[in-house]
């Protein structure tokens, strides 16, 4: 390659970065309050309509609502919390699950609240009604929600509940430790095998279900421990590889459902937080090699399926803490980030999450 061509490529790349390409960009404000924005605890993009986004929040500002919705890709937002209960300050949404409506039909959503149970909307978040019953009551803290092939699952401090056909919830505890014997932290379904579900169970590690939550077995393999201090869990949607975050030990990856594990945090730093404190990664549904993860040091990106990582905070102000990540299924190679004080940001990279500049021949 000639020196002139190299120089031209350098100029093109410099101009692209200067124009904001390959950088995080802040979307519209959730509220009109000129001060800090509500803490974004979860982001749920619509799987087929790129203009529709949902965000759950904690009640950290006077103008905060539990759920916000955008109909223009995040340029503007409106509160979508009519009917949801009043909660104490600094509590709020723990999870938001979406069933997309067909064509122009309204979306159906479930929202999990800290100390407020589970609520359902059948009109795209415009109105909400309580969706507890059976083993769950309206004062329950619900930590996470997931969908399997046959049911919705809810994680609470007492264990995993499955939604019955009548809308009630039933405890699915076969093989899990009893309520009060441990702490339940996170729940993840395997999109590559919809009957497989994982739960992070504190000092007792990772448990796996191969029948949609009907029964469970430990999947700790050769993880360092016990105790394990498992906090978060996620699954590569294309390969089924499992990731587990162990506070104090770091991030681990399993390619065989938890029978064997390898450390998977090369490149993640822990300068502003305890060693090993890191979330479980989110992985692109378009490219199983592109992944993002965060801790209080910021956002890290992987181009090799979570084996190695590098910081990727270009464009972020640095004042906020990252609080949620989600790939946008309807916008290929786009990742969304929720923050503690500055709303929602997005980043779109070249295919596979890897930057490139086309060669000029």
RALINMO-V102915 format. One record per backbone hydrogen bond with DSSP energy under -0.5 kcal/mol. NH is the residue of the N-H (numbers start at 1). CO is the residue of the C=O. E is the energy in kcal/mol with one decimal. If there is no record, write none. Layout:
nh=[NH | NH]
co=[CO | CO]
e=[E | E]
//
This chain:
nh=[6 | 7 | 8 | 9 | 10 | 11 | 12 | 13 | 14 | 15 | 16 | 17 | 18 | 19 | 20 | 21 | 22 | 23 | 24 | 25 | 27 | 28 | 37 | 39 | 40 | 41 | 41 | 42 | 44 | 46 | 50 | 52 | 53 | 53 | 54 | 55 | 56 | 57 | 58 | 59 | 60 | 64 | 68 | 69 | 70 | 73 | 75 | 77 | 78 | 80 | 84 | 90 | 91 | 93 | 94 | 95 | 97 | 99 | 100 | 105 | 108 | 109 | 110 | 111 | 112 | 113 | 114 | 115 | 116 | 116 | 117 | 117 | 119 | 120 | 121 | 124 | 126 | 128 | 129 | 131 | 133 | 135 | 136 | 140 | 142 | 142 | 143 | 143 | 144 | 146 | 148 | 149 | 153 | 154 | 155 | 156 | 157 | 159 | 161 | 162 | 163 | 164 | 167 | 169 | 170 | 172 | 173 | 176 | 180 | 181 | 185 | 186 | 188 | 190 | 191 | 193 | 196 | 197 | 198 | 199 | 200 | 201 | 201 | 202 | 204 | 205 | 207 | 208 | 209 | 212 | 214 | 216 | 217 | 219 | 223 | 228 | 230 | 231 | 232 | 234 | 236 | 240 | 242 | 243 | 244 | 245 | 246 | 246 | 247 | 247 | 248 | 249 | 250 | 252 | 253 | 254 | 259 | 262 | 264 | 266 | 268 | 277 | 278 | 279 | 282 | 284 | 290 | 291 | 291 | 292 | 293 | 295 | 298 | 300 | 301 | 302 | 305 | 309 | 310 | 312 | 316 | 323 | 324 | 326 | 328 | 329 | 330 | 331 | 334 | 335 | 336 | 337 | 338 | 339 | 340 | 345 | 346 | 347 | 349 | 353 | 354 | 361]
co=[2 | 3 | 4 | 5 | 6 | 7 | 8 | 9 | 10 | 11 | 12 | 13 | 14 | 15 | 17 | 16 | 348 | 20 | 314 | 346 | 344 | 74 | 341 | 58 | 339 | 39 | 56 | 56 | 54 | 52 | 48 | 49 | 51 | 70 | 44 | 68 | 42 | 66 | 39 | 91 | 58 | 61 | 55 | 78 | 53 | 51 | 72 | 29 | 69 | 67 | 81 | 59 | 88 | 57 | 112 | 112 | 110 | 108 | 98 | 102 | 99 | 121 | 97 | 119 | 95 | 117 | 92 | 113 | 113 | 140 | 113 | 140 | 111 | 129 | 109 | 107 | 123 | 82 | 120 | 118 | 136 | 169 | 133 | 137 | 113 | 140 | 141 | 155 | 155 | 153 | 151 | 194 | 146 | 161 | 144 | 159 | 141 | 156 | 154 | 170 | 152 | 168 | 164 | 133 | 162 | 160 | 171 | 173 | 157 | 178 | 200 | 200 | 198 | 196 | 189 | 190 | 193 | 209 | 188 | 207 | 186 | 199 | 205 | 230 | 201 | 202 | 199 | 217 | 197 | 195 | 211 | 174 | 208 | 206 | 220 | 203 | 202 | 245 | 245 | 243 | 241 | 236 | 254 | 234 | 252 | 232 | 244 | 250 | 229 | 245 | 275 | 246 | 246 | 244 | 262 | 242 | 256 | 253 | 251 | 307 | 265 | 274 | 276 | 294 | 292 | 290 | 287 | 289 | 302 | 282 | 300 | 298 | 295 | 293 | 310 | 291 | 289 | 266 | 301 | 299 | 313 | 338 | 338 | 336 | 334 | 327 | 46 | 328 | 331 | 347 | 326 | 345 | 324 | 343 | 321 | 337 | 25 | 335 | 333 | 350 | 351 | 359]
e=[-2.2 | -2.4 | -2.2 | -2.6 | -2.3 | -2.2 | -2.5 | -2.5 | -2.6 | -2.7 | -2.2 | -2.5 | -2.5 | -1.6 | -1.6 | -2.3 | -0.7 | -1.6 | -3.4 | -2.8 | -2.8 | -2.5 | -3.4 | -0.5 | -2.5 | -0.7 | -1.9 | -1.5 | -3.1 | -2.3 | -0.6 | -1.7 | -0.5 | -2.0 | -1.6 | -2.4 | -2.4 | -2.1 | -2.3 | -2.9 | -2.1 | -1.3 | -2.8 | -2.5 | -2.7 | -2.9 | -0.9 | -0.6 | -2.0 | -3.3 | -2.0 | -2.2 | -1.5 | -2.2 | -3.0 | -1.1 | -3.0 | -3.3 | -0.5 | -2.8 | -2.6 | -2.5 | -2.5 | -2.5 | -2.6 | -2.7 | -2.7 | -0.9 | -0.8 | -0.6 | -0.6 | -3.3 | -2.2 | -3.2 | -2.5 | -2.9 | -1.0 | -1.6 | -2.1 | -3.2 | -1.4 | -3.3 | -1.4 | -1.7 | -1.8 | -0.6 | -0.6 | -2.9 | -1.1 | -2.1 | -2.9 | -1.4 | -3.2 | -2.9 | -2.7 | -2.7 | -0.7 | -1.8 | -3.1 | -2.9 | -2.6 | -3.4 | -1.9 | -1.8 | -2.6 | -3.6 | -0.7 | -2.0 | -0.5 | -2.1 | -2.7 | -1.0 | -2.6 | -2.4 | -0.8 | -1.6 | -2.7 | -2.2 | -3.2 | -2.2 | -2.4 | -0.6 | -3.7 | -1.0 | -2.2 | -1.8 | -2.4 | -3.1 | -2.9 | -3.6 | -1.0 | -2.3 | -1.7 | -3.4 | -3.1 | -1.6 | -2.7 | -3.1 | -1.1 | -2.0 | -2.9 | -2.4 | -3.0 | -2.9 | -2.3 | -2.6 | -0.6 | -3.2 | -2.2 | -0.6 | -0.8 | -2.3 | -3.4 | -2.5 | -2.7 | -2.9 | -0.8 | -2.1 | -3.1 | -0.7 | -2.3 | -2.0 | -1.0 | -2.4 | -2.6 | -2.9 | -1.5 | -0.5 | -2.0 | -2.4 | -2.0 | -1.8 | -1.7 | -2.9 | -3.1 | -2.8 | -2.7 | -2.7 | -1.6 | -2.6 | -2.0 | -2.9 | -1.3 | -2.0 | -2.6 | -0.8 | -0.5 | -1.6 | -1.5 | -2.6 | -3.0 | -2.6 | -2.6 | -1.5 | -1.7 | -2.8 | -2.5 | -1.8 | -2.1 | -2.2 | -0.9 | -0.6]
//
